Amino acid sequence: MATATAISSSALLPCNLKAGKFGPVRPQLDMRVSSSAATRMRCAARRQTVESQRNRRSVEAVAAALAVTKTDAPEEEKAATAVSYDELARELEHASPLSIIDRALQMFGNDIGIAFSGAEDVALIEYARLTGRPFRVFSLDTGRLNPETYQFFDAVEKHYGIHIEYMFPDAVEVQGLVRNKGLFSFYEDGHQECCRVRKVRPLRRALKGLKAWITGQRKDQSPGTRANIPIVQVDPAFEGLDGGAGSLIKWNPVANVDGRDIWNFLRSMDVPVNSLHSRGYVSIGCEPCTRPVLPGQHEREGRWWWEDATAKECGLHKGNIPQDIHAASAIINGAKEVRDIMDNQAIVNLTRSGMENLLKLERKKEAWVVVLYAPWCQFCQAMEASYVELAERLAGSGVKVGKFRSDGDQKPFAKQELQLGSFPTILFFPKHGQRPVKYQSERRDVESLLAFIKALR
C-alpha cells in the first residue's frame, strides 16, 4: 500500500521533478499552498467582518430600541402598576382574608412578610398556614413589651414551627433618648418621638428587605385613622427592597373584618392568644402605653389614653394619618359638616353662653352633668349610646344632662375654663357652687356615670 502511494504520487510530478530537482520545487508548492490558504483566510476574514458589521448593526438597533423603551417605560410602568393595584383592591374588596393572603403570598413569595404585633395578628399567621404556602413573619421588639407578650411570641413560634424575625431599635438612639429625656418622656410631650426610635426606624429597616408586607389593620379599630384603608395598596410611607417611592406593597387582608369575627376565628382554630386579652386588653403595644379597655370605651382607647384621638397612631401606619388630620382640621374649622352625636330630647345642647352661665351661677335650680365632646372623635362616638341612656334614666331626677361641642374655636375656652384635656371630658355642676367637678375615671358605662353623679348630688 505504501508502494502504490509512492508510485501514484510520483506519477503526478512533472518530469523535471522526476530528475531529482526537488529543491526548487518544494518552495513553489509551499508558496502555492500559502497563497491559497491566505486567500481562504482573507475571504473568511472578509466574511467575518461583514457578519460582525451586520451583527453590530443589529445589536445597535436592538440596544437603541431598548434604550427608547427604557427611557419611556418608567412612567408608563408606574402608572400601570398603580392602576393594577387599584384594580386588585377593587377585585378583592369582598374576598375572604384567606383568599387575599393566598394571593399576596403567591405574588411575592419570599419577598413578603407578615407583621406580627403580639395581639390578634396571630390570625394572619393562621390564614397563611392554611394557604399551604411558605411565609415569613417579623416583629418589632421595642424593649418595653409586656412579659405576657414575650411569652406569646414563644408560644406562636412553637405552635407553627416558625422563627419570627425580630427587629430591635438602635441601642445608641435609645440610650440618647433615655439619658436626655428620661424613661417616661412620652407622658409629657407625646409618644411620637419614642415610637419613632423604638418602632418606626426598626420597621423601616425590616421593610427595606421586602417587596411587600401584610398587616392586621382593620377599619373598625380606629374610625378616625383607619376607616378608609384598602385591601391592597402601594405603601404611602415606606420603601421596599428596590428603593424609592412605590417600591413596597402593603396588604391589609382583614381590613373589612369585624373584630368579633376575628376572635371567633381564633377560638374556632384553637390558636395561641396573648393572655393579656383575658384581662381586658384589646389593642396591645408597649407596656407603659397600653392598658385595658373599660366598659363603654372604644378598643383604641387603651393606647396613649392621655392624647387626643387624632394622635392614636404610632407611625407604623403613618400613611393613614395625613388625610385624617386634614379631615379633622377641616371639620374643626367648619369646612366640613359631620353628623352630630348624642342628639336626644333628654340631652340639652349647650352654647358658649350657656356654659358661661353655668360657671357663673352659684345657685342653680338643678345640678348638671355635661360632656365636652367633638362629633368626629371616635371615643365620643363610642360613648354615645351610654350617654343617651344616662340622660333618659336621669330625666325628672333633678339632674339635667347636657353636651357642649368643644372643638374648633371653643377648644381654648374649654381647656382654660372647663378642664378639657381630651375628648370626651365629663363635668358635674352641683346645685350650689360654681366650680364643676371633673369625672376622672375612664369608665363611661351608665352605671359608673350614675355612681359618680349620685356621690356628688
N, C-alpha and C positions, 0 to 999 in steps of 0.2 A: 504494500500500500504506500509505503514511503517512497519507493522507486517510481511508482506510477505518478505520484505527485510531483516528484522531481522532474520527470520527463515532461509532464504536462506544463509545468512552469517554464521549462527550458524551451519548449516549442513556441511559447508565446513571445519570446525575446527576439529582438532584431538580430540579424546575422553578425553585425559588428560586436554585439554583446556576447555572442557565442564565441567570438575570437578571444574572449577573456578581458575585454575592455570594460570591466565593471566599475573602475574608479570614477570615470567621468559621468557614468550613467546614474549612479546612486544619488548624487546631488540633484540631478534633474528630476528624478522621481520624487525626492523629498520636497523639491520646490513645487512640483505639481500638486502633491498631496497637501502641502502647506497652503498653497494658493486656494485650492478647493475648500479646505477647512476654514480658511479665513473668510472666503466668500459666504460659506454657510453661516459662520459666526456673525458676519456683518448683516446678513439677512435676518438672522434670529434677533440680533440686537435691534435692527430696524423695526421688526415686528413687535418686539418687546416695548420699544419706545412708543410706537403708535398705540399699542394696547394700554400702556401706562398713561399716555395722554388722554386716551378715551376714558379710562377708569377715573383719572383725576378730575376730568370734566364732570363725569357722572357723580363722583363723591362731592365735588364742589357744589353741584346743583342741589344734591340732597341736603348738604350742610346749609346751603343758603335757604332752602325751603324750611328746614328745621329751625334755622335762626329766626325766620319770619314768624313761624308758628310759635316759637318760644317767646318772642317779643310780644306777639299779640295775645298769647294764651292766658297769662295770669289773670287779667280782669275777667275774661270770659269764664275761666275755670272757677274763679272765686264766686262769680255770680251764679254759675251752675251749681256749685256746692251749696251756697246759701239757699237757693231755690229748692234743691233736693232735700235738705234737712227741714225746711219749712213744710214741704210736701210730706216728708216722712212723719213729721209731728202730727199733721192732719190725718194721715193714714192710720197712725197708732193711737189716736185720741181715745178710742173706745176699746182698745186692746187690753188684754189681761196683763198684769205685771210679769207673769211667766213668759208670755209671748214677746213682750218688749225686751226683757233681759236676754232671751234667746237670740233675738235679732241683734242686740248690741254685741253679744259675745261672738256671734257668727261674723259680724262685720269687722271686728277689731282684734279678735283672738287674744294674743298675749300682750297686746298694747293697750288693754283696757283694765282698769282696776276698780274694785268696789270699795267705796269709802265707808269704813265701819267706825261708829262712834261709841259703841258700847250701850246703845239703847235698842230701839226697835229695828235698827239696821240689820239685825240678825235675820230678818225676813228676806232681805236682799240676798244674803248668803244661801238661805234655804231655797229660794227661787233659782239661783244659779246652780245649785246642786241638782235640782230637778231637771234642768235642761240636759244634763249629762255631758256638758262641755267643760273643759278645763277653765279655771278662773283664778284671778288674783285678788287678794284683799289687803288693803293697807289701812293704817290707823295712826292718829296723831297722839303721842303720849306727851302731854303738856308738863308732866311732873307734878300736877296738882289734882289728879283724879281721885275719886273715892276708892278706898280699898276694895269695895264690892265690885267696882268696875274692872280693876285688875284681875280679880278672881273670875269675873265673867269672861274676860279675854281668854284666860287659860282654859276655861270650860269650852268655849267655842272652838278653839284650836283642836282640842282633844275630840270633841264631838264630830267635827268634819274632817279631821285628819289633815289640817292645813297649817301653814305657818303664816301668821299675819305679818306684813311688812310694816314695822313701826318706824315712824319718823319722829325725831326729837328736836327740840329747839336748840339754837346755838347757845352753848354754855356761857360764852363771853357776853352775849346780848342779855341773857337772863341775869347774869351777875351784875352787869351795869344797871339794869332796871331796878333790881332789888336794893343795891347799895345806894343808889341815888334817891329812890322814892319809897322804899320800904316794901314789905310783903303784901300790903293791902291797899296800895295807892288807888286801885280801881274803884274803891268805895267813895273816894273823894273826887276824882277827876274823870271817871268813866272807864269802861272796860276796854276801849278800843286799843290803847297802847299795849296793854298786857296781852290781849288776844293777838295783836299783830306780831309780837315777839314769839309767843308760845304756840300759836296755831297757824296764822296766815303764812308766815315765811316758811315754816316746815312744809305746809301744804304746797306752796309754790315749788319747792324742791321736788316733792313727790310727783307732781303733775308734769314737771319737765321731762320725766322719764316715760310718759304715757301719751297716747294719742286720744284717749277718751277716758271718762270716769263715770261711775254710777253712784248716784246719791239717793238718800232716803227722804228727800224733801216731799212734803205733802201740802196741798193748798189749804187744808183745814188747820195746819199747825200754826199759821200766823196770817190771819186775814189782811193784816196791814202790809206785810212784805212778801208773802208767798202766794197770793191769790191768783196770780196770772202765770205761774211757772208752766212751761210747756213740757211735753213728754221727752222731747229731744231738742237740743239747740246747740248752736255754736257758742262756746263759753264766752261770755262777755267780759270776763275779768282776768282769766289766767291763760297762760301759754302752754302748749304741749311740746312733744318731742321735737317737732320740726321747727318750732320757734315762730314768733310773730303772731299778729292778730289772726284769729280764725284757725289756729293750729290745734285746738283742743275742742272735742265734742263732749257735751255734758248730757247725760241721760238721767231722767227723773221718772223711773218706771211706776212709782206709786203716787205720783202727783195727784191723781184723781181718786185715790182710795181713801175712804173714811178711816180714821184712827181705830175705831171699834172693829172694823173688818180686819185690820192688820192684826189686832190682838186675837180675834177669832181664829185667824190663820195660824198664828204662833201656837195657840193652845192645841189646835187640831193636829199639828205636826209634832207636838211634844219636843220642842227645841229648847236649848238653854235660854234663860232670860236673866237680866240683871236683877238681883234680889232687892235693889232699891225701889223697883216698881211696886212691890208689895207694901212699901211704906209710904206711898203717896207721890213718889217721884214719877213724872211723866217724861218731860224733856230733861235729859241728863247731860251735864257738861262737867266743868271743873267743880271741885268740892266747895270752894268759897263762894261760887256764883250760882249755885244750884240749891233749890230747896223744894220740899213737897208742895204740890198744888192743893189748895184748900177748897172746900165746897164753895161753889159759886164763882170760881176763878177759871180763866182760860188756861190751858196747859202751858202756854208760853210764859205765863206769869211766874213760873218757878225759876226763870232765868233773869238775872240782872234786875231784880224787882225794884231797885232804887232808881231806875231810869225810866224815861218816858217810852211810850210804845214804839216810837219811830227808831229807837236805838236797839231793838231786840234782835240784832244780827251781830255775829262776832267777826265777820269778814270772810268766812269760808264761802259764803254765798252773797258776797257784797254786790254782785251784779243785780241782785233783786232790789237793792236799796235806792239808787238814784231816782228811779221813776217814782218810787213810793214817797220819797222825801219831797220831790217836786209836787206830787199829787197832794200830799198833806199840806204843803205850803200854799198851794192853790186853794185848798179848802179853807185853811185858816184865814187867808186873805180875802175870802169871799169870792174868789174867781170861779169856784165850782160848787154847785149845790149838792148836798148829800141828804139822804133821808134822816130826819131827826129821830131820836130814840127816846124811850121812856115816855111816849106820848099816850097819856091816860087821863081820864077825867079826875082821878083821885090824886094826880100829881100837878102841883102848881108850877107853871113855867115863869120863873122869876127874872126880872130885868135887872140891870145895874142899879137902878133907883130902888128897886125892891130889896136888893141885898144891902144897900147902904142904909135903908130904914131899919132892917133887922139888926144891923150893927149899932145903930143909934139908940134904939128903944131899950130902956131899962126894964120896962114892964110891958109885957105882951099879953094879949088875950089867950094865946095858945103857944105851946112850945113848937119848935120847928126842927125837922131833920131835912137837910139839904145836901144834894150830891153836886159836886163840881165836876163837870164832865165835858167831853168832846165827842161828837157823834161819830167821828171817824176812828176813834180809839177802840181797838178790838176788846180791850179789857172792860171798857164801859159797855160795849155791846154784850159782852158775856154776862154781865150782872143785870141786864135789862129786865129779864123775867122775874128775878128775885126782888128787884126794887119795885116793880109794879105790884107784885103780890104783897110786899110790905105796905105800900100805900093803901091797898084795898083792905088789909087787915087793921090798919090804924084809922080808917075812916070813922069819924064820930067819937074817937077816943080822947080828943083834946090835944092831939099832936098832929100838926099839919106836915105834909110831905111835899117838898119842892125840889126843883132842879135849876141849876144855873150854868149855862154854857160858858165855859171859862177859857176857851182857846182864843186865838186871834188877838184882837185889840183888848179883850178883857183879861188876858193872861197876866200882865203886870199887876193889875189891880188884885186879881185873885191870889197871886203869890205874896204880895205885900200885906194885904188886909185879911185874907181868908186862909192862910196857911197852906196854900196849894203847893204840893211837892210833885206829885204825878197824878195822872188820871187813872181811876176816879178818886176823888177825895170826898169823904163824907163828914159833915159837920152837924152837931146838935146845938140848937139855940134854946136855952132854957127860958121859961116864962119870966124869970127875974134875973137880970144881968145882961150885960152887953156882949161879953166875950163868949164866942162859940167854943164848944169842946170838939176837938178833932177825934174821929174814930181811928184808932191806931192799928187795930187788927186787920189782917188781910182776909179774914173770913167774911164773905159777903153773902152768905146764905141768910134766909129770912130769920131763922131762929137766933143766929148770932147778932144780927142787927136789932132784933127785938130785945134781946138781953141787954145790949148797950143802952137802948133808949129807956128801958124800964129802970135801969140803975141810976139814971140821971133825972128822971121825972120828979 
